Amino acid sequence: MSITIIDPPQTGDLFPNRRRWTREDCEFMERVGLLKNRYELIDGEIVEKVGQNQPHAITITLLIKWLIAVFGGDFVLCQLPVEVDAADRPSYRPEPDASVLNRPVTEFVTAPPGPADLRLVAEVSDTTLADDLRVKVGLYARAGFPEYWVLDVTSRRLIVHRAPQNGSYTAVRAYSAQETIAPEAAPDANVEISALLPPVAAEPV
């Protein structure tokens, strides 16, 4: 008996009947109580925000503490929505782990900050590293966010994206834990990457 190998088509949606949600859908589900947990809307997919492990939570705490020391508490958001490019808004509602504003948070009572309101956005990554470097990097570049940081907890490094042009960041560099960095919006505020990461656990004796 012979077996014929059939190559699948290289174009088209694998699941053409899949439903992609919009922000209007999500807002309706929130109002009627069908969507109760924290979530992000990424390319029409509802991504629930799951519980954080200790290294992830500690890294967010250290990052927010440092950003507040540099920019002030009125200018730093922690895990709250931001607006992206108008073309992406129907299918995207991201919540960066940290955002730095150029106006006080009290000016955003009725709507989240948008591209013109942000100096820097940051994600803390362990299990989400692939999405943060593949999906969100394009989303944030298209929005024109001037600087995007990805703190890679597992590899103990910071990946800095700058100079967005035509939907991509044109300057990308990875910093090791022993190197220092300063945000473009605060060029004198240098920090060693290790100061934003949990201490390395001691090996058991």
C-alpha positions as CSV (number, residue, x, y, z in Angstrom):
1,M,0.0,0.0,0.0
2,S,1.4,3.4,-0.9
3,I,0.9,6.6,1.1
4,T,0.5,9.9,-0.7
5,I,1.8,12.9,1.1
6,I,-0.3,16.0,0.5
7,D,1.3,19.4,1.3
8,P,-1.1,21.7,3.1
9,P,-1.7,25.1,1.4
10,Q,0.6,27.8,2.5
11,T,-1.9,30.7,2.6
12,G,-5.2,31.2,4.3
13,D,-6.4,31.1,7.9
14,L,-6.1,27.7,9.5
15,F,-9.4,28.2,11.3
16,P,-11.5,30.4,8.9
17,N,-14.6,30.2,11.2
18,R,-12.7,31.3,14.3
19,R,-14.3,34.3,16.0
20,R,-12.0,37.3,16.7
21,W,-13.3,39.5,19.5
22,T,-13.4,43.3,19.3
23,R,-13.2,45.8,22.1
24,E,-16.9,46.5,21.8
25,D,-17.5,42.7,22.4
26,C,-15.3,42.7,25.5
27,E,-16.9,45.8,26.9
28,F,-20.4,44.2,26.5
29,M,-19.2,41.0,28.2
30,E,-17.8,43.0,31.0
31,R,-21.1,44.8,31.5
32,V,-23.1,41.6,31.6
33,G,-20.6,39.8,33.9
34,L,-19.3,37.3,31.4
35,L,-15.7,38.7,31.5
36,K,-14.7,39.3,35.1
37,N,-11.0,38.7,35.3
38,R,-8.2,41.0,34.2
39,Y,-7.4,40.5,30.5
40,E,-5.7,41.9,27.4
41,L,-7.1,41.9,23.9
42,I,-4.4,40.9,21.5
43,D,-5.2,40.6,17.8
44,G,-8.8,39.7,18.6
45,E,-7.8,37.1,21.2
46,I,-8.8,37.5,24.9
47,V,-5.8,36.7,27.0
48,E,-6.6,36.4,30.7
49,K,-4.0,37.7,33.1
50,V,-2.9,34.7,35.1
51,G,-1.2,34.8,38.5
52,Q,2.4,35.8,38.6
53,N,5.3,33.7,39.9
54,Q,7.5,35.3,42.5
55,P,10.4,36.4,40.2
56,H,8.0,38.0,37.8
57,A,6.1,39.8,40.6
58,I,9.4,41.0,42.2
59,T,10.7,42.3,38.9
60,I,7.6,44.3,38.3
61,T,7.8,45.8,41.8
62,L,11.5,46.7,41.4
63,L,10.9,48.2,38.0
64,I,7.9,50.3,39.1
65,K,9.8,51.5,42.2
66,W,12.7,52.7,40.1
67,L,10.5,54.4,37.5
68,I,8.7,56.3,40.2
69,A,12.0,57.4,41.7
70,V,13.0,58.7,38.3
71,F,9.8,60.1,36.9
72,G,7.5,60.5,39.9
73,G,4.5,58.6,41.0
74,D,2.1,60.8,39.1
75,F,3.7,59.7,35.8
76,V,3.9,55.9,36.2
77,L,1.2,53.3,35.5
78,C,1.4,49.7,36.5
79,Q,-0.5,47.1,34.5
80,L,-3.2,49.5,33.1
81,P,-4.5,49.8,29.6
82,V,-2.9,52.1,27.0
83,E,-4.3,53.1,23.5
84,V,-2.4,51.9,20.4
85,D,-2.5,53.0,16.8
86,A,-6.0,53.8,15.6
87,A,-5.9,50.9,13.0
88,D,-5.1,48.4,15.8
89,R,-7.6,49.6,18.4
90,P,-10.6,47.5,17.5
91,S,-8.6,44.3,18.1
92,Y,-6.1,45.3,20.7
93,R,-6.3,46.5,24.3
94,P,-2.8,45.9,25.8
95,E,-1.8,46.4,29.5
96,P,1.9,47.0,29.7
97,D,3.5,46.0,33.0
98,A,4.8,49.6,33.3
99,S,4.1,52.8,31.4
100,V,5.7,56.2,31.8
101,L,3.5,59.2,31.0
102,N,4.3,62.7,29.9
103,R,1.3,64.1,31.7
104,P,0.0,63.4,35.2
105,V,-2.2,60.3,35.6
106,T,-5.1,62.5,36.8
107,E,-5.5,63.8,33.3
108,F,-6.6,60.3,32.1
109,V,-9.8,59.8,34.0
110,T,-12.0,59.2,31.0
111,A,-9.7,57.4,28.6
112,P,-6.4,55.6,28.7
113,P,-3.2,57.3,27.6
114,G,-2.5,57.1,23.9
115,P,0.7,57.1,21.8
116,A,1.3,60.8,22.2
117,D,1.1,60.5,26.0
118,L,3.7,57.8,26.5
119,R,7.5,58.1,27.0
120,L,8.2,54.5,27.7
121,V,6.4,51.1,28.0
122,A,7.8,48.0,29.5
123,E,6.9,44.3,29.8
124,V,8.3,41.8,32.3
125,S,8.7,38.5,30.5
126,D,9.2,34.9,31.4
127,T,6.6,32.7,29.9
128,T,5.4,35.6,27.7
129,L,8.8,36.4,26.2
130,A,8.0,35.1,22.6
131,D,4.8,37.2,22.5
132,D,6.4,40.3,23.9
133,L,9.2,40.1,21.3
134,R,7.1,39.1,18.4
135,V,3.5,40.5,18.8
136,K,3.8,43.4,21.2
137,V,6.9,44.8,19.6
138,G,5.1,45.4,16.4
139,L,2.0,46.7,18.1
140,Y,4.0,49.2,20.1
141,A,6.2,50.2,17.2
142,R,3.1,50.8,15.0
143,A,1.7,53.0,17.8
144,G,5.0,55.0,17.8
145,F,5.8,54.4,21.4
146,P,9.3,55.9,21.5
147,E,10.9,53.3,23.8
148,Y,9.9,49.7,24.6
149,W,11.7,47.6,27.3
150,V,11.4,43.9,27.7
151,L,12.8,42.6,31.0
152,D,13.7,39.0,30.4
153,V,13.6,37.5,33.9
154,T,14.8,34.0,32.9
155,S,17.9,35.1,30.9
156,R,18.5,38.1,33.2
157,R,18.7,40.7,30.5
158,L,16.9,43.8,29.2
159,I,16.0,44.2,25.6
160,V,15.6,47.9,24.6
161,H,13.7,49.0,21.5
162,R,14.0,52.5,20.2
163,A,13.4,54.7,17.1
164,P,10.1,53.4,15.8
165,Q,9.7,53.8,12.0
166,N,7.2,52.3,9.6
167,G,5.9,49.8,12.2
168,S,9.3,48.6,13.4
169,Y,11.9,49.6,16.0
170,T,15.1,50.4,14.1
171,A,17.4,50.4,17.2
172,V,17.3,47.2,19.3
173,R,19.9,46.2,21.9
174,A,20.1,43.6,24.6
175,Y,21.8,44.5,27.9
176,S,23.2,41.9,30.3
177,A,22.5,42.1,34.1
178,Q,25.9,43.8,34.7
179,E,25.4,46.6,32.2
180,T,23.6,50.0,32.8
181,I,20.9,51.8,30.9
182,A,19.1,55.1,31.1
183,P,15.7,55.8,29.4
184,E,15.8,58.3,26.5
185,A,13.3,60.4,28.5
186,A,15.7,60.6,31.5
187,P,19.3,60.2,30.0
188,D,21.0,60.9,33.4
189,A,19.1,58.2,35.3
190,N,21.4,55.3,34.8
191,V,20.5,51.9,36.4
192,E,22.2,48.6,36.4
193,I,20.0,45.9,34.9
194,S,20.6,43.6,37.9
195,A,18.9,46.3,40.2
196,L,15.6,45.6,38.3
197,L,15.8,41.8,38.7
198,P,15.4,39.5,41.7
199,P,18.7,38.5,43.3
200,V,20.1,35.2,42.1
201,A,19.1,32.4,44.5
202,A,22.0,30.8,46.3
203,E,22.8,27.3,45.4
204,P,21.8,24.8,48.1
205,V,24.7,23.5,50.1
